[in-house]
Amino acid sequence: MWLMNELCSLSRVMESVNDMSVVDVGRVCVKLVGREAGKKCVIVDVVDRNFVLVTGPKQVNGVKRRRVNVNHIEPTERKVNIRRGESDEQVMKALDEQTLAYLREVVKPKF
C-alpha cells in the first residue's frame, strides 16, 4: 500500500515538472543529473515538450549552453526577464546582483 502511495506522489511531482507553464523562458532551474548536477541554470528556449535549452551562463557558474531533458531539471521560483533564444551576453546583462549570487550557489540535488 505504501508503495502505491509513493508512486502516486512521484507521478504528481513528475507532472508538475512537465507542466509547460512552469518550464518557460527565463526560469531559473537546478540541474539534477550529469556533471553539472546541483548547479543552477536559466532556460533560454523551449525546444519541445521534453527538451529545453539552458545556460549558466558559463562565465557565472560553469554551466554550458545545452539542450536538457525537462525531467533532469527542477524549476525554482525565480525568473529572469529575457526573450527566447538570447545569447549568453544578453542573459548576463539581464541578471541583477541577487540573481547572480543565487546562480553561483551550488545545491545538493534531491533524489
N, C-alpha and C positions, 0 to 999 in steps of 0.2 A: 504494500500500500504506500509506504513512504517513497519507494522508487517511482511510483506513478506521480506522486505529488512533485517530486524533484524534476521529473521530465516535463511536467506541465509548466512549472515555474521557469525552467530552462527555455522552453519553447516561447514563453511570453517575453523573455529577455531577448531572444533572437529576433522576434517580430519587431520589438522596439528598435533594435539596431538596424533592421532592414527597412524601417519606416523612412520613406524618402523625405518627409518633412523635417526630420532630424538631420539627415545626411544631405546638407546643402552647401553651396559655395560660401566659403568664409568661415565655416565651422571649425573650431579647434578640436582635435581628436587626440587620443592616446593610441599609439600602435601597440598591439597586443602580442604579436608574434614576429619572429625574424630577428636579424641582428640589431634592428633599431627598436626592439620591444622596450616599452617603458618611456620612450621619447614622445614628445608632443609634436603635432604637425597641423597644417592648415589645409583644408580641402580647397583645391583650385578649380576643379571641374568634375562634374558628374558624367562619367563615361556611359554607363548604362545602369540597369537595376542592380548589378552585382559589383561594379567596379567604380572607383573614384580616382582622380589624380590628386596627389598630395605633395606638399613641400614643407620643409622645416621652417624657413629656408636653410640651406646647408651652412651658411656662414653664422647662423644663430645657434643651432644645436646639432648639426651634422646629418640631418635627415635629408636625403637626396629627393629630388622631384621624381616621382614614380607612380605607376598605377598600382592600386591596392584593392584587395577584396574587402567589401564592407563588413564582412564577418571578422576581419582581422584588425578592426579599429573600434574604439569606443568613443562616441561623441561626448564632449563636455558642454557645459552651459555657455561657454564663451564663444563669441563670434567676432570676426574681423570684417570690416566693411570693404570688400574687394569685389571686382567683377569677374565673371567667368573667364578663365584662361590667362589671367595676368601673369607677368613674369615674376621671378624671384625679387628683382629690384623693386617692382611696384608693390609687392607684398610687404617688403621691408619698410617702404615709405608709409604703408597703411598701419603698421604696428606702432602702438604707443608704448611708453616705458613699462607700464604694468603688464601688458600682454607679452612684451619681450621677456621680462623676468619670468612670467608664467611659462612661456615656451621653453626656457632654459632649464626649468626644474624637471628632473627625471623622477618618474613614479614607478613603483613596483606594480607590474601588471597583475590583474586578478585572473586566476584560472579556475 
